[in-house]
């Protein structure tokens, strides 16, 4: 036949099938069921059985032979699909199976795109449709061309930063170090033949990444007791290639502690969280984030860190898949490639094994990963900070802030006592006002306030704006 093929098959005493992601039952045929076939073709392919009830029992149809002639051409003419249409019989009842394979190109029905997910048919719109179309064309979102951007929008400092790391990782030839910005971007497939920049180029190396994507932000917040009790926060906004270092620097300076120990005569101050593993988790959040959604969110609590980025796992993947050996399927292929060349992430799905080894080597609990709120959540226990708070480790140097912009020595108990005295005299005093009174950097005051709260000497009552401080333990 022109649009497909058919055969007549007979079956008897067959146990009822069940509807799955590849199987759907219908009692009678209606032309709007073409949307079901469209959904199958855009997913993994599937079969529509005509003449079966919802439980998979054959009820039969009277016009089976007419549909046998009609459907192959109808399916081909409306959607360009070649369907396999089979006439089948069970206990004298005729029914049809209509099968389509997964299509290599996007398939639409009456201008709409459908997708079979589980046992449901979904119409794709907005970001989901955009991602689907790009995936079918073997492109990722970050490959979209930005026609209004020019090479002047690229920060050469960020490009040089990438080149240094990529050469150090031995993934780029050192002789290319001094290549022009345009040549480097062209070699990275971040610019087309007409000189148009991709979204990946602008996010990885852009001077003003918010101009191109308002959600390209890594937000860090320190919380106590509840999500309403925000102590301090930072918005990290910079070229994505530099973001992991900026995040780690902020965590080291304000949010996490660095317990001191000695190896021989050498003083060591590693982060409380294994830095290699933490950096891998941060890079994964940046690389796999859905940049059509909201910003990355890191919440630091007394007992844990919660890092969430929007973007679900690839189709067919589960959290368990990530823990085992698996293929690498980055959401943003160009961004992932640049992070790999810089030595920031592993290829071939080895990143979670790297995280596991980092935590196991320091005998710390492995983080928990789960899909929640349309994204990935990593929960990292703060075992060492909990131990410090319980008083079983020394709490001196790891709580101090080394220096201010003017070089003033800070981090002493005397400084903390002065902060408490200022709070006692004015519970509504702001951190900026404290910094001005003590002639210290605002970042240093923020860390002292954080440590005073962490050790239970003060607490914040009410919101950041409009709330006040309360002294629990006076000097």
C-alpha positions as CSV (number, residue, x, y, z in Angstrom):
1,X,0.0,0.0,0.0
2,X,1.1,3.6,-0.5
3,X,1.4,4.7,3.1
4,X,2.2,1.5,4.9
5,X,1.5,-2.2,5.0
6,X,-0.9,-4.7,6.6
7,X,-1.3,-8.4,7.4
8,X,-4.1,-10.4,8.9
9,X,-3.2,-12.3,12.1
10,X,-5.3,-14.5,14.3
11,X,-4.7,-15.0,18.1
12,X,-6.6,-16.9,20.7
13,X,-6.6,-17.1,24.5
14,X,-4.0,-14.4,24.8
15,X,-3.7,-12.7,28.2
16,X,-4.7,-9.1,28.2
17,X,-1.9,-6.6,27.7
18,X,-1.4,-3.4,29.7
19,X,-1.0,0.2,28.6
20,X,2.6,1.3,28.7
21,X,4.7,4.1,27.2
22,X,4.6,2.2,24.0
23,X,1.0,0.8,24.0
24,X,-2.4,2.5,24.0
25,X,-5.9,1.0,23.7
26,X,-9.0,2.5,22.0
27,X,-12.5,0.9,21.5
28,X,-13.2,2.7,18.3
29,X,-11.2,4.8,15.8
30,X,-11.4,8.6,15.7
31,X,-9.2,10.8,13.5
32,X,-8.1,12.9,16.5
33,X,-6.3,9.7,17.7
34,X,-3.6,10.7,15.2
35,X,-2.3,12.8,18.0
36,X,-1.5,9.6,19.9
37,X,0.6,8.3,17.0
38,X,2.3,11.7,16.8
39,X,3.2,11.4,20.5
40,X,4.6,7.9,19.9
41,X,6.7,9.0,16.9
42,X,8.2,11.9,18.9
43,X,9.0,9.6,21.8
44,X,10.1,5.9,21.5
45,X,7.6,4.7,19.0
46,X,4.6,2.6,19.9
47,X,1.4,0.8,19.0
48,X,-2.2,1.9,19.1
49,X,-4.7,-1.0,19.4
50,X,-8.2,-0.2,18.0
51,X,-10.9,-2.5,19.3
52,X,-9.7,-3.0,22.8
53,X,-11.0,-1.7,26.2
54,X,-8.9,0.1,28.8
55,X,-7.9,-3.3,30.3
56,X,-6.6,-4.7,27.1
57,X,-9.5,-7.0,26.4
58,X,-10.5,-7.4,22.8
59,X,-14.0,-5.9,22.1
60,X,-13.8,-5.8,18.3
61,X,-14.7,-3.2,15.7
62,X,-17.1,-3.5,12.8
63,X,-15.2,-1.4,10.3
64,X,-11.8,-3.0,10.7
65,X,-11.3,-3.7,7.0
66,X,-12.3,-0.2,6.0
67,X,-9.8,1.2,8.5
68,X,-7.2,-1.2,7.2
69,X,-7.4,0.6,3.8
70,X,-7.8,4.1,5.2
71,X,-5.3,4.5,8.0
72,X,-1.9,4.0,6.3
73,X,-2.6,6.8,3.8
74,X,-4.2,9.1,6.4
75,X,-1.2,8.8,8.7
76,X,1.2,9.3,5.9
77,X,-0.6,12.4,4.5
78,X,-1.2,14.1,7.8
79,X,2.2,13.5,9.5
80,X,4.5,12.0,6.9
81,X,4.8,8.7,8.9
82,X,5.0,5.2,7.5
83,X,2.7,3.1,9.8
84,X,2.4,-0.6,10.1
85,X,-1.3,-1.4,10.2
86,X,-2.3,-5.0,11.0
87,X,-5.7,-6.6,11.0
88,X,-6.0,-9.0,13.9
89,X,-8.6,-11.4,15.2
90,X,-9.4,-13.0,18.6
91,X,-12.4,-15.3,19.2
92,X,-14.1,-14.0,16.1
93,X,-13.5,-10.3,17.0
94,X,-11.5,-8.2,14.6
95,X,-9.3,-5.4,15.8
96,X,-6.3,-3.4,14.5
97,X,-2.8,-2.7,15.6
98,X,-1.3,0.6,14.3
99,X,2.4,0.9,14.9
100,X,4.8,3.8,14.3
101,X,8.6,3.9,14.9
102,X,10.4,6.7,16.7
103,X,10.9,9.5,14.2
104,X,14.3,11.0,13.5
105,X,12.8,14.5,12.9
106,X,10.1,16.3,14.9
107,X,6.5,15.3,14.0
108,X,3.5,17.6,14.3
109,X,-0.2,17.0,14.0
110,X,-2.3,20.0,12.9
111,X,0.6,22.3,13.9
112,X,0.9,20.9,17.4
113,X,3.7,18.7,18.8
114,X,2.8,15.8,21.1
115,X,4.9,13.5,23.2
116,X,4.1,10.2,24.8
117,X,5.4,10.1,28.4
118,X,4.5,7.1,30.5
119,X,0.9,6.3,29.7
120,X,-0.1,9.9,29.0
121,X,-0.1,12.1,25.9
122,X,1.4,15.6,26.4
123,X,1.3,18.6,24.1
124,X,4.6,20.4,24.1
125,X,4.8,24.1,24.4
126,X,7.3,26.8,25.4
127,X,10.6,25.7,26.8
128,X,9.7,22.0,26.6
129,X,9.0,22.3,22.9
130,X,12.1,24.4,22.2
131,X,14.3,21.8,24.0
132,X,12.6,18.9,22.1
133,X,13.1,20.5,18.7
134,X,16.7,21.3,19.4
135,X,17.3,17.7,20.7
136,X,15.7,16.2,17.6
137,X,18.0,18.4,15.4
138,X,21.0,17.2,17.5
139,X,21.5,20.6,19.0
140,X,21.4,21.9,22.5
141,X,19.9,25.2,23.9
142,X,23.3,26.7,24.3
143,X,24.0,26.4,20.5
144,X,21.3,29.0,19.7
145,X,22.8,31.9,17.7
146,X,22.5,35.4,19.1
147,X,22.6,37.6,16.0
148,X,22.9,40.9,18.0
149,X,26.0,39.9,19.8
150,X,29.5,40.7,18.6
151,X,33.0,39.7,19.6
152,X,33.1,42.9,21.7
153,X,30.7,41.3,24.1
154,X,33.3,38.7,25.0
155,X,35.6,39.2,28.0
156,X,39.2,38.3,27.0
157,X,40.1,37.9,30.7
158,X,37.6,35.0,30.9
159,X,39.0,33.5,27.7
160,X,42.5,33.6,29.1
161,X,41.4,32.1,32.3
162,X,39.9,29.2,30.3
163,X,43.1,28.8,28.2
164,X,45.3,28.6,31.3
165,X,43.2,25.8,32.9
166,X,42.8,23.9,29.6
167,X,46.6,24.0,28.9
168,X,47.3,22.9,32.5
169,X,44.8,20.1,32.1
170,X,46.7,19.1,28.9
171,X,43.5,19.2,26.9
172,X,44.5,22.1,24.6
173,X,47.8,22.7,22.8
174,X,49.9,25.4,24.6
175,X,50.8,26.9,21.3
176,X,47.2,28.2,21.0
177,X,47.5,30.3,24.1
178,X,47.9,33.6,22.2
179,X,45.4,32.9,19.5
180,X,42.8,35.6,18.8
181,X,39.5,35.5,20.7
182,X,37.6,34.8,17.5
183,X,39.9,31.9,16.6
184,X,39.6,30.3,20.0
185,X,35.8,30.6,19.9
186,X,35.8,29.2,16.4
187,X,37.8,26.2,17.5
188,X,35.4,25.6,20.4
189,X,32.4,25.7,17.9
190,X,31.1,28.8,19.8
191,X,30.9,31.0,16.7
192,X,29.5,30.3,13.3
193,X,30.9,30.9,9.8
194,X,29.2,34.3,9.7
195,X,30.8,35.4,13.0
196,X,27.6,35.1,15.0
197,X,28.1,34.0,18.6
198,X,26.3,31.2,20.3
199,X,24.5,31.5,23.7
200,X,27.3,29.3,25.1
201,X,29.9,31.8,24.1
202,X,28.1,34.6,25.8
203,X,27.4,32.7,29.0
204,X,30.9,31.2,29.3
205,X,32.9,34.3,28.4
206,X,30.5,37.2,28.2
207,X,31.2,40.6,29.8
208,X,27.6,40.9,30.9
209,X,25.9,37.5,31.0
210,X,22.7,38.9,32.6
211,X,22.1,40.8,29.3
212,X,21.7,37.4,27.6
213,X,20.2,35.3,30.3
214,X,18.7,36.7,33.5
215,X,18.8,33.3,35.3
216,X,22.6,32.8,34.9
217,X,23.1,33.4,38.6
218,X,24.4,31.3,41.4
219,X,22.7,32.4,44.6
220,X,24.1,31.4,48.0
221,X,22.3,31.9,51.3
222,X,23.0,31.1,54.9
223,X,20.0,30.0,56.9
224,X,19.2,29.0,60.5
225,X,16.2,27.3,61.9
226,X,13.8,28.0,59.0
227,X,13.9,29.3,55.4
228,X,12.6,32.6,56.6
229,X,15.7,33.2,58.7
230,X,18.2,34.3,56.1
231,X,21.4,35.5,57.7
232,X,23.6,36.5,54.6
233,X,23.4,35.9,50.9
234,X,25.5,36.4,47.8
235,X,24.6,36.4,44.1
236,X,27.5,35.2,42.0
237,X,27.3,36.8,38.6
238,X,30.2,36.3,36.3
239,X,31.2,34.3,33.1
240,X,30.2,30.7,33.7
241,X,33.8,29.5,33.2
242,X,34.9,31.5,36.3
243,X,31.8,30.7,38.4
244,X,33.0,27.6,40.2
245,X,36.1,29.4,41.6
246,X,33.9,32.4,42.6
247,X,31.5,30.1,44.4
248,X,34.2,28.2,46.2
249,X,35.8,31.5,47.2
250,X,32.6,32.8,48.6
251,X,32.0,29.6,50.5
252,X,35.5,29.6,52.0
253,X,35.2,33.3,53.0
254,X,31.7,33.4,54.5
255,X,29.8,30.2,54.7
256,X,32.0,27.2,55.5
257,X,34.7,26.6,58.0
258,X,38.3,25.3,57.5
259,X,39.3,23.2,60.5
260,X,43.1,23.5,61.1
261,X,45.4,20.6,61.3
262,X,49.2,20.0,60.9
263,X,51.0,17.7,58.6
264,X,54.5,17.7,60.1
265,X,55.4,21.4,60.4
266,X,52.9,22.5,57.8
267,X,49.6,24.1,58.8
268,X,46.7,22.9,56.7
269,X,43.2,24.6,56.4
270,X,41.1,22.5,54.0
271,X,37.4,23.2,53.7
272,X,35.1,21.2,55.9
273,X,33.6,19.7,52.7
274,X,36.1,17.8,50.4
275,X,36.8,20.5,47.8
276,X,37.2,18.2,44.8
277,X,33.8,16.6,45.4
278,X,32.2,19.9,46.2
279,X,33.6,21.5,43.1
280,X,32.3,18.6,40.9
281,X,28.8,19.1,42.4
282,X,28.9,22.8,41.7
283,X,30.2,22.3,38.1
284,X,27.4,19.8,37.5
285,X,24.8,22.3,38.6
286,X,26.2,24.9,36.3
287,X,26.7,22.7,33.3
288,X,23.3,20.8,33.5
289,X,21.1,23.7,34.5
290,X,18.1,24.5,32.3
291,X,19.0,28.2,31.5
292,X,15.4,28.8,30.4
293,X,14.4,28.4,34.1
294,X,15.4,30.1,37.4
295,X,18.8,30.6,39.0
296,X,20.9,28.0,40.9
297,X,20.2,28.0,44.6
298,X,22.6,26.9,47.4
299,X,21.2,27.0,51.0
300,X,23.8,26.6,53.7
301,X,22.4,25.3,57.0
302,X,24.1,24.3,60.3
303,X,23.9,20.6,59.4
304,X,23.8,20.5,55.6
305,X,24.2,22.2,52.3
306,X,21.3,22.1,49.8
307,X,22.2,22.8,46.2
308,X,19.4,22.9,43.6
309,X,19.4,23.6,39.9
310,X,16.4,23.5,37.6
311,X,16.4,20.8,34.9
312,X,15.3,17.2,35.0
313,X,17.5,14.2,34.1
314,X,17.7,12.9,30.5
315,X,14.9,10.7,29.4
316,X,15.4,7.2,30.7
317,X,17.8,8.3,33.5
318,X,17.1,8.0,37.2
319,X,19.2,9.0,40.2
320,X,20.3,5.4,40.4
321,X,21.5,5.7,36.8
322,X,23.9,8.5,37.8
323,X,25.4,6.4,40.5
324,X,26.4,3.6,38.1
325,X,28.5,3.8,35.0
326,X,26.5,5.6,32.4
327,X,26.7,7.6,29.1
328,X,27.3,11.3,29.4
329,X,24.3,13.3,28.2
330,X,24.8,17.0,29.0
331,X,21.9,19.3,28.7
332,X,24.2,22.1,27.4
333,X,26.6,20.3,25.1
334,X,28.8,23.3,24.3
335,X,29.1,24.5,27.9
336,X,29.9,21.0,29.0
337,X,32.6,20.7,26.4
338,X,34.3,23.8,27.5
339,X,34.1,22.8,31.2
340,X,35.6,19.4,30.2
341,X,38.5,21.0,28.3
342,X,39.2,23.3,31.2
343,X,39.6,20.2,33.4
344,X,36.6,21.2,35.6
345,X,34.4,18.1,34.9
346,X,34.9,14.5,33.8
347,X,33.6,13.0,30.6
348,X,31.8,9.7,30.0
349,X,29.6,10.0,33.1
350,X,32.5,9.7,35.6
351,X,31.6,12.8,37.7
352,X,29.6,11.0,40.4
353,X,32.4,8.4,40.9
354,X,34.8,11.3,41.5
355,X,32.4,12.8,44.1
356,X,32.2,9.4,45.8
357,X,35.9,9.0,46.0
358,X,36.4,12.5,47.4
359,X,34.0,11.9,50.3
360,X,35.1,8.3,50.9
361,X,38.8,9.3,51.1
362,X,37.9,11.7,54.0
363,X,35.5,9.2,55.6
364,X,32.5,11.5,55.2
365,X,28.9,10.7,54.3
366,X,28.1,10.7,50.6
367,X,25.8,13.4,49.5
368,X,22.2,12.6,48.6
369,X,20.9,13.3,45.1
370,X,17.2,13.5,44.2
371,X,14.9,14.9,41.6
372,X,12.6,17.5,43.2
373,X,10.6,20.6,41.9
374,X,11.6,20.0,38.3
375,X,15.3,19.9,39.1
376,X,18.2,18.2,40.8
377,X,18.8,18.6,44.6
378,X,22.1,17.7,46.2
379,X,22.1,17.5,50.0
380,X,25.6,17.6,51.5
381,X,26.0,16.8,55.2
382,X,28.1,19.2,57.2
383,X,29.5,16.6,59.5
384,X,32.7,18.5,60.5
385,X,30.8,21.7,61.2
386,X,28.3,19.8,63.4
387,X,31.3,18.3,65.3
388,X,32.8,21.8,65.7
389,X,29.5,23.1,67.1
390,X,29.4,20.3,69.5
391,X,32.7,21.4,70.9
392,X,34.8,18.4,70.0
393,X,37.1,20.4,67.7
394,X,39.0,23.6,68.4
395,X,37.0,26.6,67.2
396,X,39.6,29.3,67.0
397,X,41.3,30.0,63.8
398,X,38.6,28.5,61.5
399,X,36.2,31.2,62.7
400,X,38.4,34.1,62.0
401,X,38.4,36.6,59.1
402,X,41.9,37.4,58.0
403,X,42.2,41.0,57.4
404,X,40.1,43.8,55.9
405,X,40.4,46.1,52.9
406,X,42.5,48.4,55.0
407,X,44.6,45.6,56.5
408,X,43.0,45.9,59.9
409,X,43.4,42.7,62.0
410,X,40.1,41.0,62.7
411,X,38.6,37.7,63.8
412,X,39.5,38.1,67.5
413,X,37.1,37.6,70.4
414,X,37.5,41.3,71.1
415,X,36.0,42.2,67.7
416,X,33.0,39.9,68.4
417,X,32.5,41.4,71.8
418,X,32.4,44.9,70.1
419,X,29.8,43.7,67.7
420,X,27.6,42.4,70.5
421,X,28.0,45.7,72.3
422,X,26.8,47.6,69.2
423,X,23.8,45.2,68.9
424,X,23.0,45.7,72.6
425,X,22.9,49.5,72.1
426,X,20.9,49.2,68.9
427,X,19.2,45.9,68.1
428,X,18.1,47.2,64.7
429,X,21.7,48.0,63.6
430,X,22.6,46.8,60.1
431,X,25.8,44.9,59.2
432,X,26.8,47.9,57.1
433,X,26.5,50.2,60.1
434,X,28.6,47.8,62.2
435,X,31.3,47.7,59.5
436,X,31.4,51.5,59.5
437,X,31.6,51.7,63.3
438,X,34.5,49.2,63.5
439,X,36.2,50.3,60.3
440,X,36.0,46.8,58.8
441,X,35.1,45.3,55.5
442,X,31.4,44.4,55.1
443,X,32.4,40.8,54.2
444,X,34.4,40.4,57.5
445,X,31.4,41.7,59.5
446,X,29.1,39.3,57.7
447,X,31.3,36.4,58.6
448,X,31.5,37.4,62.3
449,X,27.7,37.8,62.5
450,X,27.4,34.3,60.9
451,X,29.8,32.8,63.4
452,X,28.1,34.5,66.4
453,X,24.8,33.0,65.3
454,X,26.4,29.6,64.6
455,X,27.8,29.5,68.1
456,X,24.5,30.6,69.7
457,X,25.6,34.0,71.0
458,X,23.1,36.1,68.9
459,X,20.1,35.4,66.7
460,X,18.2,37.2,64.1
461,X,14.5,37.9,64.8
462,X,12.3,38.6,61.8
463,X,13.3,39.3,58.2
464,X,16.6,40.7,57.0
465,X,14.8,44.1,56.4
466,X,12.7,45.2,59.3
467,X,13.9,42.6,61.8
468,X,16.3,43.0,64.7
469,X,19.2,41.3,66.5
470,X,18.8,39.6,69.9
471,X,21.8,38.9,72.1
472,X,21.7,35.5,73.8
473,X,25.1,35.4,75.4
474,X,26.6,38.7,76.6
475,X,30.4,39.3,76.7
